[in-house]
Each structure stands twice: as structure tokens, then as C-alpha cells.
Amino acid sequence: MTVDEDVRAGGHRTHEVTNQPPERVDVNEYLDFPVLRDAAHAFGGGWGEERLVEAGAHVGSAAFQRAAELANTHEPVLRTHDRRGRRIDEVEYHPAYHEVISAAVARGAHTSAWADPRPGANVVRGALFSLFGQVEAGHACPVSMTHAAVPSLRHAPDLAALWEPRLLATGYDGALAAPGAKPGALVGMAMTEKQGGSDVRANTTRAVPAGDGTHVLTGHKWFCSAPMSDAFLVLAQAPDGQSCFLVPRVLEDGTRNVFRLQRLKDKLGNRSNASAEVELDGTVGHLVGEPGRGVRTIIEMVQRTRLDCVHGSAAGMRQGVAEALWHARHRTAFGAALVDQPAMTAVLADLALESEAATLTSMRLAAAHDADDEGERAFRRLATAVAKYWVCKRGPHHAYEAMECLGGNGYTEAFPLARRYREQPVMAIWEGSGNVVALDVLRAMTREPASLAAVDAELALGAGAHRDLDAHLAATRAVLTGLAGADPAEQQASARRVVEALAVGLQASLMVRYAPAASADAFVAARLGADRGHGYGVLPRGIDAAAILRRHAGP
């Protein structure tokens, strides 16, 4: 038989696909992740089990995954004018984006903790937020800001009475319309300006009393995420100093407020969510909180969006582990499944440990926001910043390693980990990049010493379980003692090292208390032990990597 005859006979089936994993669709992202499920129950959210199971099935469906993909491949488009030349300042999204955000809002991923306050409410809401953010991260920005705006808005009781029911509603309509005519409302934030960035004291946007109880705002905001939201919390310089204002996109009578979208940011990631430069010019704003106390008014919003950065980064780590494990379980090389080959097993187990520690941290912080006692308030003040710094900074490296597990497939836009790799850095930058957060930790330790005492007490709950953790706690306390007497320059230079030590200590303490022994021992040894590695997959000897992976692989 000639070569041509052999080909015609089917001897060389070049288009037959073999050794490629099946599609990871129609899975339950909640039930397949016992770490999140166990943490939700451990921290008071067990009553939300039915809701979380349903949400896990929804976000794991093929239809939702397809919507997430479309929302990112068909990016938002700025429409400054209509075809007749009228100024409209609208952002046009693909219908898939509206589908994603509508599903999240319908299930209370935005404000369910405020709508139904009870023990574990923030834990359940945080788990819902994480499940949706695991599959599509961009929509989580307006969802997060709406949740976080509620406590700031309550500084203006009359405004809260009007707007809070809108924020707590579970209906969604992405069009610009009078807020009272919509089934629900979303809130964004516009704080920074081009000349100041994180130094909001340098802001120049002005607010002048209009004589009718409102203010007129004039200025430019450098970053405004989700500019099609129904209202924004905005910082502006008023006669009594920098103050916080609620700026509606559309006024109560249906008239559009002046909210000029200058351009959309061409971002590395977070592509489904538009971020804009905004010009305010005679824009109506309503004072929120005390005049001249704008930063203090909006700081609770910042604190809660920082928590959502932790949720989002942890959710991204879970996506990385889930996708990498799926690939490794269904792909063979050199005569064995990838997951069973020691080098790959070590990498996957290390990624899984990082994911588990991040998830436990995010749920513990959510539980602290459910509590209203002084100790938990002090704990969350410092621990949220510490976790935001560390978990979010670990996210990009984690995403890269997970992407590498897929090889060439991982590097293509056809698979979700390329998108995740571009997505993770925003969590570390949004709501304060590394130095800003580290300096905030120093400020909290100095001005609110009870916050450091609360975090130290939390770390101490894991004492005695592992000698490496005990040694780490002793070393961290010694560093803090030495830092207390140092000059400000030395304190700043040491800020990152201190935050890192507190963060890893917190994670290790949580792991020894809430994770299975195999995972806890492995995490402490890998992160605090004498022979710890500096990259993923360099695990100490004696680690049972297979046992760790069984907790993350799903059925």
C-alpha cells in the first residue's frame, strides 16, 4: 500500500483529537471546593448552604462560562455622542456582561449582607461574591462598590432612606434612567485625580453650595470604575474642606446629571468592566457625612472594597487551581497522567495550599465584619489591610504558575487562565497598592494599638500546634518591638517586611486551626520552615501532596 492509499484508508488521522482534557463545564464550583464550603460553615454561614449550592451550579454552567468569555472578548465601547450629535456619555456593553452582573445581583452577591443582617451574613455574601468572581472578575467591581457604599451612605440618613432600598434590591437594568424607576441601583466611586493618585489631599475638584441643599461639583477624576453605575461617591473640596458627595448619573426627575466620560482606560486586565476618566462641570452632588470629613466618611467603603479584593484574589487562585488540576488529571505525558508525576504534583499541591490559606483568610475577615464587638472591629481594621497587601500580591505569581501547568493551552486566550493572569494585578493596585497599604498598616498600629493586639491574639490561637509557627510568632513580635522605637524612616523601610510577617502568620494560624492536618503541616513547613522554597513547587520533604490535592480536585 502506498502512502496515499494508507492516508485514504484512514491510517493517518491527523484531525483526530486525543489526549486533550474534556471541557470543564457544568460543574458545581461550590460543592467541588470543600475549602470554601467548610470555611462558610466554620465561620457562621452554614444557613446559606442552599443558596451557595445553587450559585455554584450557576457559575459552573457552560452558559455562564460562555457569557463570561463573551463579556471579555467584546469589550465596552464609549459612546460620547449619539448619531445626531447630542452628548450622551454612555458605555455600551455586550449583552453577556449584563447577563453576568444581573445573575450576581439577583443572588445578592452585592448587598445581601445588608439586606438580611444576621450572624454569617457577610460570610455568605462573601462566598457568593467569590463564586461569581472566580469565573468573571470584571463585573465584581460595581458589585463590590455597591456593597461597600452602604455604610458610607448611612452618614447621610435622608439620602440613605432614599437610596439604600435601591441598593439592596436584587433587580438590575443597565440603562441610564431615573433611579426611582429602576429595579435596583449600583454605586461606584470616584476618588483619585491625575495630579494626586492615592494622595487624595491633593485633589482639586471643587464643590460649591447651590443654595437648595445640593452642591455643584467641578473637576476631573482620573479613575472612575463602572461609569454606567447609577450614582458615585465622590471626594471634592468644599468650603469646609474635602468632603464626600453622592453624585447621581441621572437625577430624580429623569434629567441626566453632567458626567462627561473623557475616555475609557485601556487596562491590562479587568477588560469587561469599563473604567473612565470623568469630567464634572456643574454636576449636582449631595453631601454625605460631615463637611470637611470626606475621607473619614468614605473610608468604610474603602475598607470593605479591600476585603473584596481579598475575596477576588482568593477566587482567582481557586480558578487557577481548578483549571490546572483539571488539565493535569486528564492529560498524560511520558506514560502517566500529569497529576501523578512528582514534579507536577508538587506544583499543584503548593498552588492548592496557597488557595486554601487565601480562602480561609477571606472568610475569617468576612466573619469579622459580621461581628459588632470591639475586639472584632479592631481585628478587621488591621487584618483587612494586612491580608489585602499579601493575598493580592501573591495573586499574579499564583496565576502564572497555574497557567504554566496548562502549557501552551494556558497561554492562549481560548482558555480562562490567560485572562486570570491579566486580572490578578488589579486586586493589588485597586484600593491602595503595596506601599499605600503597608503604610496604612503602620499608621493603624501606631494610632490604634488595639488593632495590633487583636491581630496578635488571633495569631496566638494557633500557638503550640507547630514549632515553625511558634518560632515565626516570636520573631514577628521581636520585630514589632524593635520597630516601635525606630525612627519614621526606618519604620517605612521595614513596613513591607512587617506586613508580610503578620500576613503569613495569620494564614498559618488559620490553617492549623481549620485545615486538615496534612494541609496545615504542609503550609507551615512550606512557608515558615527552615527549608522553605522561594517559588511554587519547592515543597519540604515528607509532604503528602496527593492528600492535599484530593481536597481541591472535586469529584
CORZIZI-V871503 format. One record per pair of residues at least 12 apart in sequence whose C-alpha atoms are under 6 Angstrom apart, sorted by the first residue. I is the first residue (numbers start at 0). J is the second residue. If there is no record, write none. Layout:
BEGIN
I/J ; I/J
END
This chain:
BEGIN
18/330 ; 20/326 ; 20/329 ; 24/60 ; 24/61 ; 25/59 ; 25/60 ; 25/61 ; 26/59 ; 27/55 ; 27/56 ; 27/59 ; 28/55 ; 28/59 ; 29/52 ; 29/55 ; 31/553 ; 32/551 ; 42/366 ; 43/119 ; 44/119 ; 44/122 ; 44/123 ; 47/123 ; 66/95 ; 67/135 ; 70/95 ; 70/96 ; 70/271 ; 71/270 ; 71/271 ; 74/271 ; 75/91 ; 75/92 ; 76/90 ; 76/91 ; 77/90 ; 78/90 ; 88/259 ; 88/260 ; 100/138 ; 101/171 ; 104/169 ; 105/169 ; 108/124 ; 108/127 ; 108/128 ; 109/142 ; 109/146 ; 110/146 ; 110/167 ; 112/124 ; 114/167 ; 121/365 ; 121/369 ; 122/362 ; 122/365 ; 122/366 ; 129/310 ; 129/311 ; 129/314 ; 132/311 ; 133/314 ; 133/315 ; 133/318 ; 137/269 ; 137/271 ; 137/272 ; 138/272 ; 141/225 ; 144/187 ; 145/185 ; 145/186 ; 147/300 ; 147/303 ; 147/304 ; 148/300 ; 151/296 ; 151/297 ; 154/287 ; 154/288 ; 155/287 ; 155/288 ; 165/183 ; 165/184 ; 166/184 ; 168/183 ; 170/182 ; 170/183 ; 171/183 ; 177/249 ; 177/251 ; 177/253 ; 184/229 ; 185/228 ; 185/229 ; 186/228 ; 186/229 ; 186/230 ; 186/231 ; 187/228 ; 187/231 ; 188/231 ; 188/232 ; 189/223 ; 189/233 ; 190/233 ; 190/234 ; 191/220 ; 191/221 ; 192/220 ; 192/221 ; 193/221 ; 204/217 ; 204/218 ; 204/235 ; 204/236 ; 205/217 ; 205/235 ; 205/236 ; 206/235 ; 206/236 ; 206/237 ; 213/284 ; 213/285 ; 214/283 ; 214/284 ; 215/281 ; 215/282 ; 215/283 ; 216/281 ; 216/282 ; 217/279 ; 217/280 ; 217/281 ; 218/278 ; 218/279 ; 219/277 ; 219/278 ; 220/276 ; 220/277 ; 221/276 ; 222/275 ; 222/276 ; 223/274 ; 223/275 ; 224/274 ; 225/273 ; 225/274 ; 229/247 ; 229/248 ; 230/246 ; 230/247 ; 230/248 ; 231/245 ; 231/246 ; 232/244 ; 232/245 ; 239/290 ; 239/291 ; 240/291 ; 241/291 ; 241/293 ; 242/290 ; 242/291 ; 242/292 ; 242/293 ; 243/287 ; 243/293 ; 244/284 ; 244/285 ; 244/286 ; 244/287 ; 245/284 ; 245/285 ; 246/284 ; 257/282 ; 258/279 ; 259/277 ; 259/278 ; 260/276 ; 260/277 ; 261/276 ; 261/277 ; 262/275 ; 262/276 ; 263/275 ; 268/421 ; 268/422 ; 269/422 ; 308/426 ; 309/361 ; 309/387 ; 310/361 ; 312/391 ; 312/394 ; 313/357 ; 313/358 ; 316/354 ; 317/354 ; 319/398 ; 319/401 ; 323/401 ; 323/404 ; 345/536 ; 346/535 ; 346/536 ; 348/544 ; 348/548 ; 349/535 ; 349/536 ; 356/506 ; 367/379 ; 377/450 ; 378/450 ; 378/453 ; 378/454 ; 381/450 ; 385/498 ; 385/502 ; 386/502 ; 388/433 ; 391/426 ; 391/427 ; 392/427 ; 394/423 ; 395/423 ; 395/424 ; 398/420 ; 402/416 ; 437/494 ; 437/495 ; 458/505 ; 458/508 ; 461/508 ; 467/527 ; 467/528 ; 507/523 ; 518/547 ; 521/542 ; 525/538
END
